[in-house]
Amino acid sequence: MSNYLVVLEGGWYVKNARSPEDAMNIAVAEAGKRLNPELDYVEISVGKTTCPYCGREIDSVFTVANVALVGLEFQMKVFNANNELHAGKIAKVNIGKKLGDTPLRVVEVEELE
């Protein structure tokens, strides 16, 4: 059994966002409220997307008519998992229970020493 650091990505829908920065702040705050206090060890941040034109990394947020889709990253340590796939499933189940219908995808699993 090994310990892993798992990173999940999820899409967060935000209504009444006045700006991309506002949407990012609202998304992180709303996700944090759903995860706390039981999963307060999960780190939440805004994901990055590669610009198809210039190749630079930009914040993963898209806004139209005061509605935004924000790409969030959820990072958690998983202890005593059988392998990387098992660790990813454990993270998805634990975080997914609290976030409801928020789509989640495993983007990175790293074994801890």
Buried (B, 14 or more C-beta within 10 A) or exposed (E): EBBBBBBBBBBBBBEEBEEBEBBBBBBBEBBBEBBEEEBEEBEBEBBEBEEEEEEEEEBBBBBEEEEBBBBBBBBBBBEEBEEBEBBBBBBBEBBBEBBEEBEBEBBBBEEEE
